[in-house]
Amino acid sequence: MDSGVGIPEKKQRQLFQLDQTLSTPGTENEQGTGLGLHLCKEYMDHLFGKINIESHPGKGSRFTISLRRTCE
């Protein structure tokens, strides 16, 4: 969770698409590639998990992951 610039809803739908490269300036105008989110999504797919985003422009973002519980 952060209190950064947030991500508009239209871009949220594109965040985890591997054929998209989205980069917007951060709170201090730093640039990112979005690669970290792609790697997180790929990792969750391998673990049969999910990654979700809740974000509001100007208020920040919250990323959550859910993992499947397994019984042994």
CHARMM internal coordinates of N, CA and C (Angstrom, degrees):
IC EDIT
DIST 1 N 1 CA 1.4369
DIST 1 CA 1 C 1.5261
ANGL 1 N 1 CA 1 C 107.36
DIST 1 C 2 N 1.3419
ANGL 1 CA 1 C 2 N 115.68
DIHE 1 N 1 CA 1 C 2 N 140.48
DIST 2 N 2 CA 1.4543
ANGL 1 C 2 N 2 CA 119.51
DIHE 1 CA 1 C 2 N 2 CA 176.32
DIST 2 CA 2 C 1.5266
ANGL 2 N 2 CA 2 C 109.74
DIHE 1 C 2 N 2 CA 2 C -141.29
DIST 2 C 3 N 1.2951
ANGL 2 CA 2 C 3 N 115.13
DIHE 2 N 2 CA 2 C 3 N 173.22
DIST 3 N 3 CA 1.4649
ANGL 2 C 3 N 3 CA 120.31
DIHE 2 CA 2 C 3 N 3 CA 177.94
DIST 3 CA 3 C 1.5231
ANGL 3 N 3 CA 3 C 108.94
DIHE 2 C 3 N 3 CA 3 C -119.74
DIST 3 C 4 N 1.3317
ANGL 3 CA 3 C 4 N 115.31
DIHE 3 N 3 CA 3 C 4 N 38.03
DIST 4 N 4 CA 1.4584
ANGL 3 C 4 N 4 CA 122.02
DIHE 3 CA 3 C 4 N 4 CA -176.19
DIST 4 CA 4 C 1.5149
ANGL 4 N 4 CA 4 C 113.55
DIHE 3 C 4 N 4 CA 4 C -81.09
DIST 4 C 5 N 1.3102
ANGL 4 CA 4 C 5 N 115.57
DIHE 4 N 4 CA 4 C 5 N -149.34
DIST 5 N 5 CA 1.4618
ANGL 4 C 5 N 5 CA 121.88
DIHE 4 CA 4 C 5 N 5 CA -173.12
DIST 5 CA 5 C 1.5274
ANGL 5 N 5 CA 5 C 112.99
DIHE 4 C 5 N 5 CA 5 C -76.55
DIST 5 C 6 N 1.3193
ANGL 5 CA 5 C 6 N 118.34
DIHE 5 N 5 CA 5 C 6 N -16.90
DIST 6 N 6 CA 1.4647
ANGL 5 C 6 N 6 CA 121.32
DIHE 5 CA 5 C 6 N 6 CA -178.20
DIST 6 CA 6 C 1.5137
ANGL 6 N 6 CA 6 C 111.96
DIHE 5 C 6 N 6 CA 6 C 76.91
DIST 6 C 7 N 1.3265
ANGL 6 CA 6 C 7 N 116.13
DIHE 6 N 6 CA 6 C 7 N 171.09
DIST 7 N 7 CA 1.4641
ANGL 6 C 7 N 7 CA 122.11
DIHE 6 CA 6 C 7 N 7 CA -177.15
DIST 7 CA 7 C 1.5178
ANGL 7 N 7 CA 7 C 108.24
DIHE 6 C 7 N 7 CA 7 C -131.20
DIST 7 C 8 N 1.3408
ANGL 7 CA 7 C 8 N 117.89
DIHE 7 N 7 CA 7 C 8 N 123.78
DIST 8 N 8 CA 1.4662
ANGL 7 C 8 N 8 CA 120.20
DIHE 7 CA 7 C 8 N 8 CA 178.49
DIST 8 CA 8 C 1.5288
ANGL 8 N 8 CA 8 C 111.21
DIHE 7 C 8 N 8 CA 8 C -60.02
DIST 8 C 9 N 1.3272
ANGL 8 CA 8 C 9 N 116.39
DIHE 8 N 8 CA 8 C 9 N 151.26
DIST 9 N 9 CA 1.4709
ANGL 8 C 9 N 9 CA 121.80
DIHE 8 CA 8 C 9 N 9 CA -176.47
DIST 9 CA 9 C 1.5246
ANGL 9 N 9 CA 9 C 112.39
DIHE 8 C 9 N 9 CA 9 C -56.05
DIST 9 C 10 N 1.3191
ANGL 9 CA 9 C 10 N 117.62
DIHE 9 N 9 CA 9 C 10 N -40.72
DIST 10 N 10 CA 1.4702
ANGL 9 C 10 N 10 CA 120.85
DIHE 9 CA 9 C 10 N 10 CA -179.37
DIST 10 CA 10 C 1.5334
ANGL 10 N 10 CA 10 C 110.77
DIHE 9 C 10 N 10 CA 10 C -59.25
DIST 10 C 11 N 1.3270
ANGL 10 CA 10 C 11 N 117.46
DIHE 10 N 10 CA 10 C 11 N -41.77
DIST 11 N 11 CA 1.4575
ANGL 10 C 11 N 11 CA 120.56
DIHE 10 CA 10 C 11 N 11 CA -179.94
DIST 11 CA 11 C 1.5240
ANGL 11 N 11 CA 11 C 111.56
DIHE 10 C 11 N 11 CA 11 C -75.59
DIST 11 C 12 N 1.3197
ANGL 11 CA 11 C 12 N 117.86
DIHE 11 N 11 CA 11 C 12 N -27.84
DIST 12 N 12 CA 1.4686
ANGL 11 C 12 N 12 CA 120.57
DIHE 11 CA 11 C 12 N 12 CA 178.15
DIST 12 CA 12 C 1.5134
ANGL 12 N 12 CA 12 C 110.77
DIHE 11 C 12 N 12 CA 12 C -59.19
DIST 12 C 13 N 1.3263
ANGL 12 CA 12 C 13 N 116.96
DIHE 12 N 12 CA 12 C 13 N -38.77
DIST 13 N 13 CA 1.4690
ANGL 12 C 13 N 13 CA 120.96
DIHE 12 CA 12 C 13 N 13 CA -179.18
DIST 13 CA 13 C 1.5216
ANGL 13 N 13 CA 13 C 112.04
DIHE 12 C 13 N 13 CA 13 C -66.72
DIST 13 C 14 N 1.3287
ANGL 13 CA 13 C 14 N 117.79
DIHE 13 N 13 CA 13 C 14 N -20.93
DIST 14 N 14 CA 1.4658
ANGL 13 C 14 N 14 CA 122.27
DIHE 13 CA 13 C 14 N 14 CA -177.27
DIST 14 CA 14 C 1.5294
ANGL 14 N 14 CA 14 C 112.88
DIHE 13 C 14 N 14 CA 14 C -99.38
DIST 14 C 15 N 1.3188
ANGL 14 CA 14 C 15 N 118.35
DIHE 14 N 14 CA 14 C 15 N -9.39
DIST 15 N 15 CA 1.4677
ANGL 14 C 15 N 15 CA 121.38
DIHE 14 CA 14 C 15 N 15 CA -171.88
DIST 15 CA 15 C 1.5195
ANGL 15 N 15 CA 15 C 114.59
DIHE 14 C 15 N 15 CA 15 C -55.50
DIST 15 C 16 N 1.3109
ANGL 15 CA 15 C 16 N 117.27
DIHE 15 N 15 CA 15 C 16 N -40.61
DIST 16 N 16 CA 1.4631
ANGL 15 C 16 N 16 CA 120.52
DIHE 15 CA 15 C 16 N 16 CA -171.98
DIST 16 CA 16 C 1.5164
ANGL 16 N 16 CA 16 C 113.14
DIHE 15 C 16 N 16 CA 16 C -100.20
DIST 16 C 17 N 1.3240
ANGL 16 CA 16 C 17 N 117.31
DIHE 16 N 16 CA 16 C 17 N 8.08
DIST 17 N 17 CA 1.4635
ANGL 16 C 17 N 17 CA 120.26
DIHE 16 CA 16 C 17 N 17 CA 177.29
DIST 17 CA 17 C 1.5177
ANGL 17 N 17 CA 17 C 108.46
DIHE 16 C 17 N 17 CA 17 C -82.33
DIST 17 C 18 N 1.3079
ANGL 17 CA 17 C 18 N 116.04
DIHE 17 N 17 CA 17 C 18 N 123.35
DIST 18 N 18 CA 1.4627
ANGL 17 C 18 N 18 CA 120.43
DIHE 17 CA 17 C 18 N 18 CA -175.01
DIST 18 CA 18 C 1.5176
ANGL 18 N 18 CA 18 C 113.37
DIHE 17 C 18 N 18 CA 18 C -67.61
DIST 18 C 19 N 1.3182
ANGL 18 CA 18 C 19 N 117.55
DIHE 18 N 18 CA 18 C 19 N -20.23
DIST 19 N 19 CA 1.4607
ANGL 18 C 19 N 19 CA 119.45
DIHE 18 CA 18 C 19 N 19 CA 179.91
DIST 19 CA 19 C 1.5297
ANGL 19 N 19 CA 19 C 112.04
DIHE 18 C 19 N 19 CA 19 C -88.91
DIST 19 C 20 N 1.3138
ANGL 19 CA 19 C 20 N 117.79
DIHE 19 N 19 CA 19 C 20 N 3.02
DIST 20 N 20 CA 1.4622
ANGL 19 C 20 N 20 CA 122.59
DIHE 19 CA 19 C 20 N 20 CA 179.44
DIST 20 CA 20 C 1.5271
ANGL 20 N 20 CA 20 C 109.81
DIHE 19 C 20 N 20 CA 20 C -109.24
DIST 20 C 21 N 1.3070
ANGL 20 CA 20 C 21 N 116.32
DIHE 20 N 20 CA 20 C 21 N 141.09
DIST 21 N 21 CA 1.4527
ANGL 20 C 21 N 21 CA 121.67
DIHE 20 CA 20 C 21 N 21 CA 171.85
DIST 21 CA 21 C 1.5151
ANGL 21 N 21 CA 21 C 107.00
DIHE 20 C 21 N 21 CA 21 C -122.62
DIST 21 C 22 N 1.3076
ANGL 21 CA 21 C 22 N 115.90
DIHE 21 N 21 CA 21 C 22 N 108.20
DIST 22 N 22 CA 1.4544
ANGL 21 C 22 N 22 CA 120.95
DIHE 21 CA 21 C 22 N 22 CA -178.96
DIST 22 CA 22 C 1.5092
ANGL 22 N 22 CA 22 C 109.24
DIHE 21 C 22 N 22 CA 22 C -114.01
DIST 22 C 23 N 1.2738
ANGL 22 CA 22 C 23 N 116.16
DIHE 22 N 22 CA 22 C 23 N 125.47
DIST 23 N 23 CA 1.4520
ANGL 22 C 23 N 23 CA 120.16
DIHE 22 CA 22 C 23 N 23 CA 177.33
DIST 23 CA 23 C 1.5159
ANGL 23 N 23 CA 23 C 107.78
DIHE 22 C 23 N 23 CA 23 C -141.64
DIST 23 C 24 N 1.3104
ANGL 23 CA 23 C 24 N 115.34
DIHE 23 N 23 CA 23 C 24 N 125.05
DIST 24 N 24 CA 1.4508
ANGL 23 C 24 N 24 CA 120.96
DIHE 23 CA 23 C 24 N 24 CA 175.55
DIST 24 CA 24 C 1.5239
ANGL 24 N 24 CA 24 C 107.77
DIHE 23 C 24 N 24 CA 24 C -128.67
DIST 24 C 25 N 1.3019
ANGL 24 CA 24 C 25 N 116.45
DIHE 24 N 24 CA 24 C 25 N 151.64
DIST 25 N 25 CA 1.4686
ANGL 24 C 25 N 25 CA 118.33
DIHE 24 CA 24 C 25 N 25 CA 179.77
DIST 25 CA 25 C 1.5210
ANGL 25 N 25 CA 25 C 111.18
DIHE 24 C 25 N 25 CA 25 C -61.49
DIST 25 C 26 N 1.3255
ANGL 25 CA 25 C 26 N 115.45
DIHE 25 N 25 CA 25 C 26 N 141.57
DIST 26 N 26 CA 1.4581
ANGL 25 C 26 N 26 CA 120.90
DIHE 25 CA 25 C 26 N 26 CA 178.59
DIST 26 CA 26 C 1.5157
ANGL 26 N 26 CA 26 C 111.52
DIHE 25 C 26 N 26 CA 26 C -84.77
DIST 26 C 27 N 1.2977
ANGL 26 CA 26 C 27 N 116.04
DIHE 26 N 26 CA 26 C 27 N -165.63
DIST 27 N 27 CA 1.4540
ANGL 26 C 27 N 27 CA 122.79
DIHE 26 CA 26 C 27 N 27 CA -176.98
DIST 27 CA 27 C 1.5245
ANGL 27 N 27 CA 27 C 112.54
DIHE 26 C 27 N 27 CA 27 C -56.78
DIST 27 C 28 N 1.3195
ANGL 27 CA 27 C 28 N 116.29
DIHE 27 N 27 CA 27 C 28 N -37.30
DIST 28 N 28 CA 1.4692
ANGL 27 C 28 N 28 CA 120.58
DIHE 27 CA 27 C 28 N 28 CA 179.94
DIST 28 CA 28 C 1.5325
ANGL 28 N 28 CA 28 C 111.32
DIHE 27 C 28 N 28 CA 28 C -110.46
DIST 28 C 29 N 1.3329
ANGL 28 CA 28 C 29 N 115.79
DIHE 28 N 28 CA 28 C 29 N 30.92
DIST 29 N 29 CA 1.4659
ANGL 28 C 29 N 29 CA 124.30
DIHE 28 CA 28 C 29 N 29 CA 179.42
DIST 29 CA 29 C 1.5214
ANGL 29 N 29 CA 29 C 113.92
DIHE 28 C 29 N 29 CA 29 C 62.82
DIST 29 C 30 N 1.3387
ANGL 29 CA 29 C 30 N 118.17
DIHE 29 N 29 CA 29 C 30 N 21.03
DIST 30 N 30 CA 1.4627
ANGL 29 C 30 N 30 CA 120.49
DIHE 29 CA 29 C 30 N 30 CA 175.83
DIST 30 CA 30 C 1.5256
ANGL 30 N 30 CA 30 C 108.64
DIHE 29 C 30 N 30 CA 30 C -74.73
DIST 30 C 31 N 1.3229
ANGL 30 CA 30 C 31 N 115.62
DIHE 30 N 30 CA 30 C 31 N 150.25
DIST 31 N 31 CA 1.4574
ANGL 30 C 31 N 31 CA 121.75
DIHE 30 CA 30 C 31 N 31 CA 179.73
DIST 31 CA 31 C 1.5228
ANGL 31 N 31 CA 31 C 110.12
DIHE 30 C 31 N 31 CA 31 C -102.41
DIST 31 C 32 N 1.3022
ANGL 31 CA 31 C 32 N 115.76
DIHE 31 N 31 CA 31 C 32 N 148.89
DIST 32 N 32 CA 1.4503
ANGL 31 C 32 N 32 CA 121.90
DIHE 31 CA 31 C 32 N 32 CA 174.75
DIST 32 CA 32 C 1.5146
ANGL 32 N 32 CA 32 C 108.81
DIHE 31 C 32 N 32 CA 32 C -132.00
DIST 32 C 33 N 1.3169
ANGL 32 CA 32 C 33 N 116.12
DIHE 32 N 32 CA 32 C 33 N 167.91
DIST 33 N 33 CA 1.4581
ANGL 32 C 33 N 33 CA 120.26
DIHE 32 CA 32 C 33 N 33 CA 179.52
DIST 33 CA 33 C 1.5175
ANGL 33 N 33 CA 33 C 112.49
DIHE 32 C 33 N 33 CA 33 C -105.83
DIST 33 C 34 N 1.3460
ANGL 33 CA 33 C 34 N 116.95
DIHE 33 N 33 CA 33 C 34 N -17.31
DIST 34 N 34 CA 1.4536
ANGL 33 C 34 N 34 CA 120.56
DIHE 33 CA 33 C 34 N 34 CA -175.19
DIST 34 CA 34 C 1.5119
ANGL 34 N 34 CA 34 C 112.72
DIHE 33 C 34 N 34 CA 34 C 83.63
DIST 34 C 35 N 1.3158
ANGL 34 CA 34 C 35 N 117.59
DIHE 34 N 34 CA 34 C 35 N -1.08
DIST 35 N 35 CA 1.4576
ANGL 34 C 35 N 35 CA 121.31
DIHE 34 CA 34 C 35 N 35 CA -177.97
DIST 35 CA 35 C 1.5261
ANGL 35 N 35 CA 35 C 111.62
DIHE 34 C 35 N 35 CA 35 C -60.87
DIST 35 C 36 N 1.3082
ANGL 35 CA 35 C 36 N 117.26
DIHE 35 N 35 CA 35 C 36 N -37.83
DIST 36 N 36 CA 1.4666
ANGL 35 C 36 N 36 CA 120.82
DIHE 35 CA 35 C 36 N 36 CA -179.67
DIST 36 CA 36 C 1.5212
ANGL 36 N 36 CA 36 C 112.05
DIHE 35 C 36 N 36 CA 36 C -58.07
DIST 36 C 37 N 1.3101
ANGL 36 CA 36 C 37 N 117.36
DIHE 36 N 36 CA 36 C 37 N -42.10
DIST 37 N 37 CA 1.4677
ANGL 36 C 37 N 37 CA 120.54
DIHE 36 CA 36 C 37 N 37 CA 179.33
DIST 37 CA 37 C 1.5217
ANGL 37 N 37 CA 37 C 111.31
DIHE 36 C 37 N 37 CA 37 C -67.75
DIST 37 C 38 N 1.3214
ANGL 37 CA 37 C 38 N 116.77
DIHE 37 N 37 CA 37 C 38 N -37.57
DIST 38 N 38 CA 1.4694
ANGL 37 C 38 N 38 CA 120.01
DIHE 37 CA 37 C 38 N 38 CA 176.92
DIST 38 CA 38 C 1.5282
ANGL 38 N 38 CA 38 C 110.49
DIHE 37 C 38 N 38 CA 38 C -62.57
DIST 38 C 39 N 1.3181
ANGL 38 CA 38 C 39 N 116.28
DIHE 38 N 38 CA 38 C 39 N -42.29
DIST 39 N 39 CA 1.4689
ANGL 38 C 39 N 39 CA 120.09
DIHE 38 CA 38 C 39 N 39 CA 179.23
DIST 39 CA 39 C 1.5278
ANGL 39 N 39 CA 39 C 111.12
DIHE 38 C 39 N 39 CA 39 C -65.98
DIST 39 C 40 N 1.3243
ANGL 39 CA 39 C 40 N 117.04
DIHE 39 N 39 CA 39 C 40 N -41.48
DIST 40 N 40 CA 1.4748
ANGL 39 C 40 N 40 CA 120.49
DIHE 39 CA 39 C 40 N 40 CA 177.07
DIST 40 CA 40 C 1.5204
ANGL 40 N 40 CA 40 C 110.72
DIHE 39 C 40 N 40 CA 40 C -60.52
DIST 40 C 41 N 1.3212
ANGL 40 CA 40 C 41 N 116.81
DIHE 40 N 40 CA 40 C 41 N -44.04
DIST 41 N 41 CA 1.4644
ANGL 40 C 41 N 41 CA 121.27
DIHE 40 CA 40 C 41 N 41 CA -179.72
DIST 41 CA 41 C 1.5211
ANGL 41 N 41 CA 41 C 110.14
DIHE 40 C 41 N 41 CA 41 C -63.35
DIST 41 C 42 N 1.3145
ANGL 41 CA 41 C 42 N 117.51
DIHE 41 N 41 CA 41 C 42 N -44.66
DIST 42 N 42 CA 1.4650
ANGL 41 C 42 N 42 CA 120.99
DIHE 41 CA 41 C 42 N 42 CA 179.71
DIST 42 CA 42 C 1.5269
ANGL 42 N 42 CA 42 C 110.69
DIHE 41 C 42 N 42 CA 42 C -62.13
DIST 42 C 43 N 1.3142
ANGL 42 CA 42 C 43 N 116.59
DIHE 42 N 42 CA 42 C 43 N -42.75
DIST 43 N 43 CA 1.4594
ANGL 42 C 43 N 43 CA 121.67
DIHE 42 CA 42 C 43 N 43 CA 178.87
DIST 43 CA 43 C 1.5284
ANGL 43 N 43 CA 43 C 110.86
DIHE 42 C 43 N 43 CA 43 C -61.98
DIST 43 C 44 N 1.3147
ANGL 43 CA 43 C 44 N 116.80
DIHE 43 N 43 CA 43 C 44 N -44.54
DIST 44 N 44 CA 1.4729
ANGL 43 C 44 N 44 CA 121.02
DIHE 43 CA 43 C 44 N 44 CA 178.83
DIST 44 CA 44 C 1.5301
ANGL 44 N 44 CA 44 C 110.58
DIHE 43 C 44 N 44 CA 44 C -63.12
DIST 44 C 45 N 1.3220
ANGL 44 CA 44 C 45 N 117.16
DIHE 44 N 44 CA 44 C 45 N -39.64
DIST 45 N 45 CA 1.4672
ANGL 44 C 45 N 45 CA 120.28
DIHE 44 CA 44 C 45 N 45 CA 177.78
DIST 45 CA 45 C 1.5309
ANGL 45 N 45 CA 45 C 110.83
DIHE 44 C 45 N 45 CA 45 C -60.41
DIST 45 C 46 N 1.3204
ANGL 45 CA 45 C 46 N 116.95
DIHE 45 N 45 CA 45 C 46 N -41.38
DIST 46 N 46 CA 1.4633
ANGL 45 C 46 N 46 CA 120.75
DIHE 45 CA 45 C 46 N 46 CA 179.44
DIST 46 CA 46 C 1.5255
ANGL 46 N 46 CA 46 C 111.93
DIHE 45 C 46 N 46 CA 46 C -67.18
DIST 46 C 47 N 1.3098
ANGL 46 CA 46 C 47 N 116.89
DIHE 46 N 46 CA 46 C 47 N -29.30
DIST 47 N 47 CA 1.4610
ANGL 46 C 47 N 47 CA 121.71
DIHE 46 CA 46 C 47 N 47 CA -179.81
DIST 47 CA 47 C 1.5277
ANGL 47 N 47 CA 47 C 112.59
DIHE 46 C 47 N 47 CA 47 C -94.79
DIST 47 C 48 N 1.3223
ANGL 47 CA 47 C 48 N 116.78
DIHE 47 N 47 CA 47 C 48 N 6.66
DIST 48 N 48 CA 1.4596
ANGL 47 C 48 N 48 CA 122.96
DIHE 47 CA 47 C 48 N 48 CA -176.53
DIST 48 CA 48 C 1.5305
ANGL 48 N 48 CA 48 C 110.77
DIHE 47 C 48 N 48 CA 48 C 57.73
DIST 48 C 49 N 1.3245
ANGL 48 CA 48 C 49 N 115.35
DIHE 48 N 48 CA 48 C 49 N 36.44
DIST 49 N 49 CA 1.4535
ANGL 48 C 49 N 49 CA 121.39
DIHE 48 CA 48 C 49 N 49 CA 178.93
DIST 49 CA 49 C 1.5202
ANGL 49 N 49 CA 49 C 110.72
DIHE 48 C 49 N 49 CA 49 C -106.55
DIST 49 C 50 N 1.3159
ANGL 49 CA 49 C 50 N 114.95
DIHE 49 N 49 CA 49 C 50 N -176.21
DIST 50 N 50 CA 1.4635
ANGL 49 C 50 N 50 CA 121.28
DIHE 49 CA 49 C 50 N 50 CA 179.79
DIST 50 CA 50 C 1.5166
ANGL 50 N 50 CA 50 C 108.93
DIHE 49 C 50 N 50 CA 50 C -135.10
DIST 50 C 51 N 1.3316
ANGL 50 CA 50 C 51 N 115.75
DIHE 50 N 50 CA 50 C 51 N 148.79
DIST 51 N 51 CA 1.4536
ANGL 50 C 51 N 51 CA 121.99
DIHE 50 CA 50 C 51 N 51 CA 172.76
DIST 51 CA 51 C 1.5248
ANGL 51 N 51 CA 51 C 106.73
DIHE 50 C 51 N 51 CA 51 C -124.93
DIST 51 C 52 N 1.3064
ANGL 51 CA 51 C 52 N 115.38
DIHE 51 N 51 CA 51 C 52 N 132.06
DIST 52 N 52 CA 1.4617
ANGL 51 C 52 N 52 CA 120.99
DIHE 51 CA 51 C 52 N 52 CA -177.66
DIST 52 CA 52 C 1.5185
ANGL 52 N 52 CA 52 C 109.93
DIHE 51 C 52 N 52 CA 52 C -127.33
DIST 52 C 53 N 1.3255
ANGL 52 CA 52 C 53 N 114.87
DIHE 52 N 52 CA 52 C 53 N 157.98
DIST 53 N 53 CA 1.4547
ANGL 52 C 53 N 53 CA 121.03
DIHE 52 CA 52 C 53 N 53 CA 178.86
DIST 53 CA 53 C 1.5223
ANGL 53 N 53 CA 53 C 109.95
DIHE 52 C 53 N 53 CA 53 C -128.86
DIST 53 C 54 N 1.3047
ANGL 53 CA 53 C 54 N 114.44
DIHE 53 N 53 CA 53 C 54 N 140.86
DIST 54 N 54 CA 1.4612
ANGL 53 C 54 N 54 CA 122.59
DIHE 53 CA 53 C 54 N 54 CA 169.13
DIST 54 CA 54 C 1.5180
ANGL 54 N 54 CA 54 C 104.49
DIHE 53 C 54 N 54 CA 54 C -128.29
DIST 54 C 55 N 1.3130
ANGL 54 CA 54 C 55 N 117.38
DIHE 54 N 54 CA 54 C 55 N 118.44
DIST 55 N 55 CA 1.4557
ANGL 54 C 55 N 55 CA 120.01
DIHE 54 CA 54 C 55 N 55 CA -175.27
DIST 55 CA 55 C 1.5128
ANGL 55 N 55 CA 55 C 110.43
DIHE 54 C 55 N 55 CA 55 C -145.85
DIST 55 C 56 N 1.3136
ANGL 55 CA 55 C 56 N 114.62
DIHE 55 N 55 CA 55 C 56 N 145.78
DIST 56 N 56 CA 1.4620
ANGL 55 C 56 N 56 CA 121.68
DIHE 55 CA 55 C 56 N 56 CA 178.51
DIST 56 CA 56 C 1.5218
ANGL 56 N 56 CA 56 C 107.65
DIHE 55 C 56 N 56 CA 56 C -135.63
DIST 56 C 57 N 1.3437
ANGL 56 CA 56 C 57 N 116.86
DIHE 56 N 56 CA 56 C 57 N 122.81
DIST 57 N 57 CA 1.4676
ANGL 56 C 57 N 57 CA 119.55
DIHE 56 CA 56 C 57 N 57 CA 179.85
DIST 57 CA 57 C 1.5300
ANGL 57 N 57 CA 57 C 111.40
DIHE 56 C 57 N 57 CA 57 C -53.07
DIST 57 C 58 N 1.3217
ANGL 57 CA 57 C 58 N 114.85
DIHE 57 N 57 CA 57 C 58 N 132.46
DIST 58 N 58 CA 1.4477
ANGL 57 C 58 N 58 CA 121.64
DIHE 57 CA 57 C 58 N 58 CA 179.79
DIST 58 CA 58 C 1.5171
ANGL 58 N 58 CA 58 C 115.02
DIHE 57 C 58 N 58 CA 58 C 82.60
DIST 58 C 59 N 1.3394
ANGL 58 CA 58 C 59 N 116.64
DIHE 58 N 58 CA 58 C 59 N -6.09
DIST 59 N 59 CA 1.4641
ANGL 58 C 59 N 59 CA 119.88
DIHE 58 CA 58 C 59 N 59 CA -177.57
DIST 59 CA 59 C 1.5254
ANGL 59 N 59 CA 59 C 113.52
DIHE 58 C 59 N 59 CA 59 C -121.39
DIST 59 C 60 N 1.3200
ANGL 59 CA 59 C 60 N 118.23
DIHE 59 N 59 CA 59 C 60 N -18.27
DIST 60 N 60 CA 1.4607
ANGL 59 C 60 N 60 CA 120.45
DIHE 59 CA 59 C 60 N 60 CA 178.40
DIST 60 CA 60 C 1.5137
ANGL 60 N 60 CA 60 C 113.45
DIHE 59 C 60 N 60 CA 60 C 114.26
DIST 60 C 61 N 1.3343
ANGL 60 CA 60 C 61 N 115.02
DIHE 60 N 60 CA 60 C 61 N -173.75
DIST 61 N 61 CA 1.4603
ANGL 60 C 61 N 61 CA 122.35
DIHE 60 CA 60 C 61 N 61 CA -174.81
DIST 61 CA 61 C 1.5208
ANGL 61 N 61 CA 61 C 110.83
DIHE 60 C 61 N 61 CA 61 C -138.31
DIST 61 C 62 N 1.3313
ANGL 61 CA 61 C 62 N 114.24
DIHE 61 N 61 CA 61 C 62 N 152.61
DIST 62 N 62 CA 1.4650
ANGL 61 C 62 N 62 CA 121.06
DIHE 61 CA 61 C 62 N 62 CA 173.85
DIST 62 CA 62 C 1.5289
ANGL 62 N 62 CA 62 C 106.87
DIHE 61 C 62 N 62 CA 62 C -132.65
DIST 62 C 63 N 1.3340
ANGL 62 CA 62 C 63 N 115.19
DIHE 62 N 62 CA 62 C 63 N 123.33
DIST 63 N 63 CA 1.4538
ANGL 62 C 63 N 63 CA 121.59
DIHE 62 CA 62 C 63 N 63 CA 175.52
DIST 63 CA 63 C 1.5207
ANGL 63 N 63 CA 63 C 107.18
DIHE 62 C 63 N 63 CA 63 C -107.67
DIST 63 C 64 N 1.3220
ANGL 63 CA 63 C 64 N 115.93
DIHE 63 N 63 CA 63 C 64 N 133.58
DIST 64 N 64 CA 1.4616
ANGL 63 C 64 N 64 CA 120.41
DIHE 63 CA 63 C 64 N 64 CA 177.08
DIST 64 CA 64 C 1.5207
ANGL 64 N 64 CA 64 C 109.01
DIHE 63 C 64 N 64 CA 64 C -127.47
DIST 64 C 65 N 1.3197
ANGL 64 CA 64 C 65 N 114.64
DIHE 64 N 64 CA 64 C 65 N 147.57
DIST 65 N 65 CA 1.4583
ANGL 64 C 65 N 65 CA 119.64
DIHE 64 CA 64 C 65 N 65 CA 174.90
DIST 65 CA 65 C 1.5228
ANGL 65 N 65 CA 65 C 108.41
DIHE 64 C 65 N 65 CA 65 C -119.47
DIST 65 C 66 N 1.3093
ANGL 65 CA 65 C 66 N 115.10
DIHE 65 N 65 CA 65 C 66 N 147.91
DIST 66 N 66 CA 1.4618
ANGL 65 C 66 N 66 CA 122.35
DIHE 65 CA 65 C 66 N 66 CA 176.29
DIST 66 CA 66 C 1.5180
ANGL 66 N 66 CA 66 C 107.44
DIHE 65 C 66 N 66 CA 66 C -127.24
DIST 66 C 67 N 1.3026
ANGL 66 CA 66 C 67 N 115.43
DIHE 66 N 66 CA 66 C 67 N 130.53
DIST 67 N 67 CA 1.4563
ANGL 66 C 67 N 67 CA 120.44
DIHE 66 CA 66 C 67 N 67 CA 178.49
DIST 67 CA 67 C 1.5319
ANGL 67 N 67 CA 67 C 109.15
DIHE 66 C 67 N 67 CA 67 C -114.01
DIST 67 C 68 N 1.3100
ANGL 67 CA 67 C 68 N 115.09
DIHE 67 N 67 CA 67 C 68 N 145.59
DIST 68 N 68 CA 1.4521
ANGL 67 C 68 N 68 CA 120.75
DIHE 67 CA 67 C 68 N 68 CA 179.21
DIST 68 CA 68 C 1.5148
ANGL 68 N 68 CA 68 C 109.52
DIHE 67 C 68 N 68 CA 68 C -75.84
DIST 68 C 69 N 1.2957
ANGL 68 CA 68 C 69 N 116.28
DIHE 68 N 68 CA 68 C 69 N 132.52
DIST 69 N 69 CA 1.4564
ANGL 68 C 69 N 69 CA 121.42
DIHE 68 CA 68 C 69 N 69 CA 176.90
DIST 69 CA 69 C 1.5173
ANGL 69 N 69 CA 69 C 108.31
DIHE 68 C 69 N 69 CA 69 C -79.64
DIST 69 C 70 N 1.3213
ANGL 69 CA 69 C 70 N 116.54
DIHE 69 N 69 CA 69 C 70 N 135.46
DIST 70 N 70 CA 1.4610
ANGL 69 C 70 N 70 CA 120.31
DIHE 69 CA 69 C 70 N 70 CA 178.07
DIST 70 CA 70 C 1.5177
ANGL 70 N 70 CA 70 C 108.58
DIHE 69 C 70 N 70 CA 70 C -116.46
DIST 70 C 71 N 1.2842
ANGL 70 CA 70 C 71 N 114.20
DIHE 70 N 70 CA 70 C 71 N 148.37
DIST 71 N 71 CA 1.4787
ANGL 70 C 71 N 71 CA 120.38
DIHE 70 CA 70 C 71 N 71 CA 177.32
DIST 71 CA 71 C 1.5222
ANGL 71 N 71 CA 71 C 108.72
DIHE 70 C 71 N 71 CA 71 C -106.89
DIST 71 C 72 N 1.2907
ANGL 71 CA 71 C 72 N 115.93
DIHE 71 N 71 CA 71 C 72 N 139.07
DIST 72 N 72 CA 1.4738
ANGL 71 C 72 N 72 CA 119.10
DIHE 71 CA 71 C 72 N 72 CA 179.75
DIST 72 CA 72 C 1.5049
ANGL 72 N 72 CA 72 C 109.80
DIHE 71 C 72 N 72 CA 72 C -105.55
END
COOR INIT
IC SEED 1 N 1 CA 1 C
IC BUILD
